[in-house]
Amino acid sequence: MKQTATNSLLNATYINHWKVVVCESKERDNSSMYEDELDRLEIRISYLEKQNEELNEVVIEQGKTITHLMVQMEEMKKKVKDLMDVTADERANRKPPHY
């Protein structure tokens, strides 16, 4: 019984969202705990940096797409205006159907 209690104290498992840390001893020195925390934070930062780069690429690509679509829209506006001007001129010069 005493052996089980000691083992449970020495082999306590701590589960974190990012990393599983197994504590081998309750009397672990502070520098080792700080190193583990630093490692966990560095891993988290590297994931966030990668995600940030991916999101930046998406934003840049979307900006290019928006610019391209705006140019196409302006071209279409011009074509529609030209067509409306042509049809208005044709209507003015067209003879009524009864002639």
C-alpha atoms as one frame of an Amber mdcrd trajectory, in Angstrom:
protein
   0.000   0.000   0.000   2.774   2.403   0.919   4.574   1.529  -2.332   1.486
   2.422  -4.437   1.072   5.814  -2.766   4.741   6.622  -3.330   4.566   5.512
  -6.956   1.498   7.640  -7.595   3.285  10.695  -6.188   6.441  10.013  -8.186
   4.720   9.104 -11.455   2.002  11.760 -11.552   0.921  12.605 -15.077   0.009
  16.133 -16.126  -1.910  16.495 -19.381  -1.893  19.827 -21.163  -3.593  20.894
 -24.386  -0.254  21.151 -26.180   1.957  18.583 -24.517   1.883  15.706 -22.062
   4.400  16.130 -19.274   5.265  13.212 -17.029   6.609  14.266 -13.653   9.066
  11.681 -12.399   9.505  13.277  -9.030   7.573  15.702  -6.884  10.826  17.385
  -5.920  11.739  18.401  -9.426  13.953  21.453  -9.553  12.480  24.766 -10.750
  14.842  25.183 -13.677  13.626  21.945 -15.220   9.999  23.011 -14.806  10.814
  26.360 -16.396  12.556  24.606 -19.291   9.483  22.435 -19.867   7.232  25.480
 -19.807   9.600  27.313 -22.144   9.596  24.357 -24.556   5.802  24.242 -24.479
   5.587  27.975 -25.196   8.129  27.734 -28.026   6.116  24.925 -29.636   2.947
  26.954 -29.304   4.616  30.038 -30.797   5.926  28.034 -33.750   2.402  26.743
 -34.494   1.012  30.279 -34.251   3.735  31.668 -36.525   2.999  28.986 -39.134
  -0.720  29.680 -38.944  -0.060  33.420 -39.241   2.046  32.892 -42.382  -0.674
  30.720 -43.932  -3.336  33.320 -43.168  -1.160  36.077 -44.644  -0.817  34.064
 -47.859  -4.599  33.671 -48.020  -5.141  37.403 -47.464  -2.612  38.300 -50.180
  -4.250  35.877 -52.636  -7.702  37.254 -51.822  -6.430  40.800 -52.371  -5.158
  39.838 -55.817  -8.485  38.188 -56.629 -10.443  41.251 -55.493  -8.261  43.548
 -57.603  -8.737  41.293 -60.640 -12.518  41.190 -60.115 -12.691  44.988 -59.752
 -10.864  45.431 -63.075 -13.248  42.979 -64.749 -16.252  44.788 -63.249 -15.070
  48.140 -64.587 -14.576  46.599 -68.044 -18.098  45.148 -67.914 -19.547  48.514
 -66.850 -17.867  50.154 -69.824 -19.161  47.488 -72.228 -22.717  47.810 -70.884
 -22.563  51.602 -71.180 -21.272  51.331 -74.758 -24.028  48.860 -75.653 -26.679
  51.098 -74.115 -25.370  54.082 -76.088 -25.426  52.057 -79.344 -28.973  50.776
 -78.773 -30.174  54.278 -77.874 -28.719  55.616 -81.170 -30.294  52.737 -83.102
 -33.693  53.406 -81.529 -33.505  57.086 -82.439 -32.666  56.312 -86.080 -34.992
  53.333 -86.470 -38.210  53.739 -88.438 -41.452  52.831 -86.727 -42.714  49.308
 -87.573 -45.643  50.573 -89.719 -43.387  52.128 -92.392
